[in-house]
Amino acid sequence: MGLSEQVTTLYQEIPLLTELPILSVKVLGNTVQSWVIAIVFGIFLAAVLVYLKNTFNQRLFIRAKKSYVKWDDDIFSIYERTKSSFLFVLAVYIAFQGLSLSKRLEHFIDVAFAAAFFAQMFVWADRAILVAIRRQSRVSASKHSDFKDPKDIILSFVGRFIVYTIIVLMFLDNLGVNITALITGLGVGGIAIALAVQNILGDLIASISIAMDKPFAVGEAVAVNGAIGTVEKIGLKTSRIRSVNGELIILPNSDILKQSIQNYKHLTERRITLRLGIIYETSEAKAKLVPLLIKQAVEQSPKTRFDRAHFCAFGPSSLDFESMYWVLDSEYLALMDAQQEVNFRILSLFKEHEIKFAYPTQTVFYQQSSPT
């Protein structure tokens, strides 16, 4: 005997609760008493299901806290997503099985229950995918948007897309839709959609390439397409970079892979090139001191390492020197602080040795013609 027959028999065996004639009146093919019993039974059953859910939830939570294994934590995380609204719909669906309803009303109740059931499946599946990715990547995330690693974002998107598609197809099949014809139609239409959204698909594929090849990651300092900053997010279509000036730069993933990318993550030191000029009136002896003074200024700082300094060219209005040194820190602020410190020392040493910096000048010679 099926569930509906058992509930129907139960309702029929219950005698009239009172002698009130109204209880014998039929509404939508059932007596008022049957409707009252169904509603009361549904509410009672819903209360019992919610109570059992909460009780089991508490026990499972206590067991998960005491246990050293992780699988029970995952089960609890999925089970706690069971909605009380789903249990209420389930209870009403069971209670109404004992009523004699019209085909249209029965179909409506079946569809409502199927919608609630598959909606609950959505919730369970979503949490299961989150738990699986969280466990595999060893990250803490309470929702899918918390993922930072592009690999986790892509796994989340692909996993949810596949599972959600299967659940939707199961729901449509439950409604009597011809799934085979639908899938065939979606396959033909999918080609047209793919052509229409090929730019979006290109960005999606680019995000997969970024996730697999990992040219950069969230939190790393990069230079892309002239933009220098820190990567804040790598999405399915775009990536976001917070520039050194503070503005947020949003770049399509496909455009990023077309550009050369400079990643400063593994940079341990930075090189600075310094060019300066002194006036032509400087004596040779003082000119020879310039590379030595620059070296002295660089070596006085524990944060810099001297590389070279040379008299490199005769400029239009100056004797030009070029030097290079390294800042032993990858941070941009440390770079500027060290450069400033070296510049001040050079300024002080040049002033001490009376070496003058050059600036653009022009010398004009006037020749006075002799009177005829």
C-alpha positions as CSV (number, residue, x, y, z in Angstrom):
1,M,0.0,0.0,0.0
2,G,1.4,3.4,-1.1
3,L,1.8,6.5,1.0
4,S,-1.4,8.1,-0.3
5,E,-3.5,5.0,0.3
6,Q,-2.2,4.7,3.9
7,V,-3.0,8.4,4.6
8,T,-6.4,8.1,3.0
9,T,-7.3,5.1,5.1
10,L,-6.2,6.9,8.2
11,Y,-8.5,9.8,7.4
12,Q,-11.4,7.6,6.7
13,E,-11.0,5.6,9.9
14,I,-11.2,8.7,12.1
15,P,-14.9,9.1,13.2
16,L,-16.6,12.5,13.1
17,L,-15.1,14.6,15.8
18,T,-18.4,16.2,16.6
19,E,-22.0,16.1,15.5
20,L,-21.7,19.4,13.7
21,P,-23.2,19.1,10.2
22,I,-20.6,21.4,8.8
23,L,-18.0,18.8,9.2
24,S,-19.8,16.6,6.7
25,V,-19.9,19.3,4.0
26,K,-17.7,18.6,1.1
27,V,-15.2,21.2,-0.2
28,L,-13.2,20.4,-3.4
29,G,-14.2,16.7,-3.1
30,N,-13.4,16.3,0.6
31,T,-15.3,16.8,3.8
32,V,-14.4,19.7,6.0
33,Q,-13.3,17.2,8.6
34,S,-10.8,15.7,6.2
35,W,-9.4,19.2,5.4
36,V,-9.1,20.0,9.1
37,I,-7.4,16.6,9.8
38,A,-5.0,17.1,6.9
39,I,-4.1,20.6,8.0
40,V,-3.6,19.7,11.7
41,F,-1.7,16.5,10.7
42,G,0.5,18.6,8.3
43,I,1.3,21.1,11.0
44,F,2.0,18.4,13.6
45,L,4.2,16.5,11.1
46,A,6.1,19.7,10.2
47,A,6.8,20.4,13.9
48,V,8.0,16.8,14.4
49,L,10.3,17.0,11.4
50,V,11.8,20.4,12.4
51,Y,12.3,19.1,16.0
52,L,14.0,16.0,14.7
53,K,16.2,18.1,12.4
54,N,17.3,20.4,15.2
55,T,17.9,17.6,17.6
56,F,20.0,15.6,15.1
57,N,21.7,18.9,14.2
58,Q,22.8,19.5,17.8
59,R,24.0,15.9,18.2
60,L,26.0,16.0,15.0
61,F,27.5,19.3,16.0
62,I,28.7,17.9,19.3
63,R,30.1,14.8,17.7
64,A,31.9,16.9,15.1
65,K,33.5,19.1,17.8
66,K,34.7,16.1,19.8
67,S,36.0,14.2,16.8
68,Y,39.5,14.6,15.4
69,V,38.5,13.5,11.8
70,K,37.3,16.1,9.3
71,W,34.6,14.2,7.4
72,D,32.0,14.6,10.1
73,D,32.6,18.4,10.0
74,D,31.8,18.3,6.3
75,I,28.6,16.2,6.8
76,F,27.5,18.7,9.5
77,S,28.2,21.6,7.3
78,I,26.0,20.1,4.5
79,Y,23.3,18.8,6.8
80,E,22.8,22.1,8.6
81,R,21.8,23.7,5.3
82,T,18.5,21.7,5.5
83,K,15.8,24.3,5.3
84,S,12.8,24.2,7.7
85,S,10.7,25.5,4.9
86,F,11.4,22.4,2.9
87,L,10.4,20.2,5.8
88,F,7.2,22.2,6.1
89,V,6.4,21.6,2.4
90,L,7.2,17.9,2.8
91,A,4.9,17.7,5.7
92,V,2.0,19.4,3.8
93,Y,2.7,17.2,0.8
94,I,2.4,14.0,2.9
95,A,-0.7,15.3,4.7
96,F,-2.5,16.2,1.5
97,Q,-1.9,12.7,0.1
98,G,-5.0,11.4,2.0
99,L,-7.3,13.9,0.2
100,S,-9.2,13.3,-3.0
101,L,-8.1,16.2,-5.1
102,S,-8.7,17.1,-8.7
103,K,-6.0,16.3,-11.3
104,R,-5.1,20.0,-11.7
105,L,-4.7,20.5,-7.9
106,E,-2.8,17.3,-7.5
107,H,-0.5,18.4,-10.3
108,F,0.0,21.8,-8.6
109,I,0.9,20.2,-5.3
110,D,3.3,17.8,-7.0
111,V,5.0,20.6,-8.9
112,A,5.2,22.7,-5.6
113,F,6.8,19.8,-3.8
114,A,9.2,19.0,-6.6
115,A,10.3,22.7,-6.7
116,A,10.9,22.7,-3.0
117,F,12.8,19.4,-3.1
118,F,15.0,20.4,-6.0
119,A,15.6,23.8,-4.4
120,Q,16.8,22.0,-1.3
121,M,19.0,19.9,-3.5
122,F,20.5,23.2,-4.9
123,V,21.3,24.2,-1.3
124,W,22.9,20.9,-0.4
125,A,24.9,20.7,-3.7
126,D,26.1,24.3,-3.3
127,R,27.4,23.6,0.2
128,A,28.9,20.2,-0.9
129,I,30.9,21.9,-3.7
130,L,32.0,24.7,-1.3
131,V,33.1,22.1,1.3
132,A,35.0,20.0,-1.3
133,I,36.9,23.0,-2.7
134,R,37.6,24.4,0.8
135,R,39.0,21.0,1.9
136,Q,41.1,20.5,-1.2
137,S,42.6,24.0,-1.2
138,R,42.9,24.2,2.6
139,V,41.2,27.6,2.8
140,S,38.5,29.0,5.0
141,A,35.5,30.3,3.1
142,S,31.9,30.6,4.2
143,K,30.7,31.3,0.7
144,H,31.9,30.9,-2.9
145,S,32.6,34.6,-3.3
146,D,35.3,34.3,-0.5
147,F,37.6,32.3,-2.8
148,K,40.7,34.3,-3.9
149,D,42.7,31.7,-5.8
150,P,41.5,31.8,-9.5
151,K,41.7,28.0,-9.5
152,D,39.2,27.8,-6.7
153,I,36.9,30.3,-8.4
154,I,36.9,28.4,-11.6
155,L,36.3,25.0,-9.9
156,S,33.5,26.6,-8.0
157,F,31.9,28.0,-11.2
158,V,32.3,24.8,-13.2
159,G,31.2,22.5,-10.4
160,R,28.1,24.6,-9.7
161,F,27.3,24.9,-13.3
162,I,27.4,21.2,-13.9
163,V,25.5,20.2,-10.8
164,Y,22.9,22.9,-11.2
165,T,22.4,21.9,-14.8
166,I,21.8,18.3,-13.8
167,I,19.3,19.3,-11.1
168,V,17.4,21.6,-13.5
169,L,17.2,18.7,-16.0
170,M,16.0,16.3,-13.3
171,F,13.3,18.9,-12.3
172,L,12.2,19.3,-15.9
173,D,12.1,15.5,-16.4
174,N,10.0,15.3,-13.3
175,L,7.6,17.7,-14.9
176,G,7.3,15.5,-18.0
177,V,9.5,17.6,-20.3
178,N,11.3,15.6,-23.0
179,I,14.9,16.0,-21.9
180,T,16.4,14.3,-25.0
181,A,14.8,16.8,-27.3
182,L,15.7,19.7,-25.0
183,I,19.3,18.7,-24.8
184,T,19.5,18.4,-28.6
185,G,18.0,21.8,-28.9
186,L,20.3,23.3,-26.4
187,G,23.3,21.7,-28.3
188,V,22.3,23.5,-31.5
189,G,21.5,26.7,-29.7
190,G,24.7,26.5,-27.7
191,I,26.7,26.8,-30.9
192,A,24.9,30.1,-31.7
193,I,25.3,31.4,-28.2
194,A,29.0,30.5,-28.2
195,L,29.5,32.5,-31.3
196,A,27.6,35.4,-29.8
197,V,29.5,35.5,-26.6
198,Q,32.9,34.5,-27.9
199,N,34.6,37.5,-26.2
200,I,33.2,36.4,-22.8
201,L,34.3,32.8,-23.5
202,G,37.7,34.1,-24.4
203,D,38.0,35.9,-21.1
204,L,36.8,32.7,-19.3
205,I,39.5,30.6,-21.1
206,A,42.0,33.2,-20.2
207,S,41.1,33.0,-16.6
208,I,41.6,29.3,-16.7
209,S,45.0,29.9,-18.2
210,I,45.8,32.3,-15.4
211,A,44.7,29.7,-12.9
212,M,46.8,27.0,-14.4
213,D,49.9,28.9,-15.5
214,K,49.8,31.3,-12.5
215,P,51.7,34.3,-14.0
216,F,50.5,36.2,-10.9
217,A,48.3,35.7,-7.9
218,V,46.2,37.8,-5.6
219,G,48.3,40.1,-3.4
220,E,51.3,40.2,-5.8
221,A,52.6,43.4,-7.2
222,V,52.6,43.4,-11.0
223,A,53.0,45.7,-14.0
224,V,50.5,45.0,-16.8
225,N,49.8,47.2,-19.9
226,G,51.4,50.2,-18.2
227,A,49.5,49.7,-14.9
228,I,51.5,49.1,-11.8
229,G,49.8,47.9,-8.7
230,T,48.7,45.0,-6.5
231,V,46.4,42.3,-7.7
232,E,43.1,42.4,-5.7
233,K,41.0,39.8,-7.5
234,I,41.2,37.4,-10.4
235,G,37.7,36.9,-11.7
236,L,36.2,34.7,-14.5
237,K,36.1,37.7,-16.9
238,T,38.3,40.4,-15.4
239,S,41.1,40.9,-13.0
240,R,41.3,43.9,-10.6
241,I,44.6,45.7,-9.8
242,R,44.9,48.4,-7.2
243,S,47.4,50.9,-8.6
244,V,50.1,52.7,-6.7
245,N,48.0,55.8,-7.0
246,G,45.0,54.2,-5.3
247,E,42.6,53.8,-8.2
248,L,41.1,50.4,-9.1
249,I,42.1,49.2,-12.6
250,I,39.9,46.5,-14.2
251,L,41.4,44.6,-17.1
252,P,39.8,41.8,-19.2
253,N,41.7,38.5,-18.7
254,S,42.1,38.0,-22.4
255,D,43.8,41.4,-22.7
256,I,46.1,40.7,-19.8
257,L,47.5,37.5,-21.5
258,K,48.2,39.5,-24.6
259,Q,50.5,41.8,-22.7
260,S,53.9,41.3,-21.1
261,I,53.5,40.9,-17.4
262,Q,56.1,42.0,-14.8
263,N,55.7,40.2,-11.5
264,Y,57.5,41.7,-8.5
265,K,56.7,38.9,-6.1
266,H,60.2,37.3,-6.1
267,L,62.0,40.6,-6.5
268,T,64.5,40.9,-3.6
269,E,66.3,44.1,-4.7
270,R,65.8,46.9,-7.2
271,R,68.3,48.7,-9.4
272,I,68.5,52.5,-9.7
273,T,70.2,54.3,-12.5
274,L,71.5,57.8,-11.6
275,R,72.5,60.3,-14.3
276,L,73.9,63.7,-13.3
277,G,76.1,66.4,-14.9
278,I,78.6,68.9,-13.7
279,I,79.7,72.2,-15.3
280,Y,82.5,72.2,-17.9
281,E,84.5,74.6,-15.8
282,T,85.2,71.7,-13.3
283,S,88.9,70.8,-13.1
284,E,90.0,67.3,-14.1
285,A,91.0,66.4,-10.6
286,K,87.5,67.3,-9.2
287,A,85.8,65.5,-12.1
288,K,87.7,62.3,-11.2
289,L,86.4,62.6,-7.7
290,V,82.7,62.4,-8.9
291,P,82.6,58.5,-9.3
292,L,84.3,58.1,-6.0
293,L,81.9,60.5,-4.2
294,I,78.9,58.7,-5.7
295,K,80.3,55.4,-4.5
296,Q,80.9,56.8,-1.1
297,A,77.4,58.1,-0.9
298,V,75.9,54.7,-1.9
299,E,78.1,52.6,0.4
300,Q,77.2,54.7,3.5
301,S,73.7,53.3,3.4
302,P,73.2,49.7,4.7
303,K,70.2,49.5,2.4
304,T,72.1,50.0,-0.9
305,R,74.8,48.2,-2.8
306,F,77.1,50.0,-5.2
307,D,77.4,48.7,-8.7
308,R,79.3,51.3,-10.9
309,A,79.9,55.0,-11.7
310,H,81.5,56.3,-14.9
311,F,82.1,59.5,-16.8
312,C,79.9,58.6,-19.8
313,A,79.5,61.6,-22.1
314,F,80.2,65.2,-23.0
315,G,76.8,66.7,-22.9
316,P,75.6,69.9,-24.6
317,S,76.2,71.9,-21.4
318,S,77.6,69.4,-18.9
319,L,80.0,66.6,-18.2
320,D,77.7,63.6,-17.8
321,F,78.2,60.8,-15.3
322,E,76.1,57.6,-15.1
323,S,76.0,55.4,-12.0
324,M,74.0,52.3,-10.9
325,Y,73.3,50.9,-7.5
326,W,71.0,48.4,-5.9
327,V,68.4,48.9,-3.2
328,L,68.2,45.8,-1.0
329,D,64.5,45.8,-0.7
330,S,61.6,45.1,-3.1
331,E,59.1,47.6,-1.6
332,Y,58.5,50.7,-3.6
333,L,58.5,53.0,-0.5
334,A,61.9,51.5,0.6
335,L,63.2,52.2,-2.9
336,M,62.3,55.9,-2.8
337,D,63.6,56.3,0.8
338,A,67.0,54.8,-0.1
339,Q,67.2,56.9,-3.3
340,Q,66.4,60.1,-1.4
341,E,69.0,59.3,1.2
342,V,71.7,58.7,-1.5
343,N,70.7,61.9,-3.3
344,F,71.1,64.0,-0.2
345,R,74.5,62.5,0.5
346,I,75.7,63.3,-3.0
347,L,74.4,66.8,-2.7
348,S,76.3,67.2,0.6
349,L,79.6,65.7,-0.8
350,F,79.5,67.8,-3.9
351,K,79.0,70.9,-1.9
352,E,81.9,69.9,0.4
353,H,84.3,69.5,-2.6
354,E,82.9,72.6,-4.4
355,I,81.7,70.6,-7.4
356,K,78.8,72.4,-9.1
357,F,75.9,70.7,-10.9
358,A,75.3,71.8,-14.5
359,Y,72.1,73.2,-15.9
360,P,71.2,74.0,-19.5
361,T,73.2,77.1,-20.6
362,Q,74.1,78.8,-23.9
363,T,77.1,80.9,-24.5
364,V,76.7,83.7,-27.1
365,F,79.8,85.3,-28.6
366,Y,79.5,88.9,-30.0
367,Q,82.1,90.0,-32.5
368,Q,82.2,93.7,-33.0
369,S,83.0,94.7,-36.6
370,S,85.8,97.2,-37.2
371,P,84.6,100.6,-38.5
372,T,85.3,101.2,-42.1
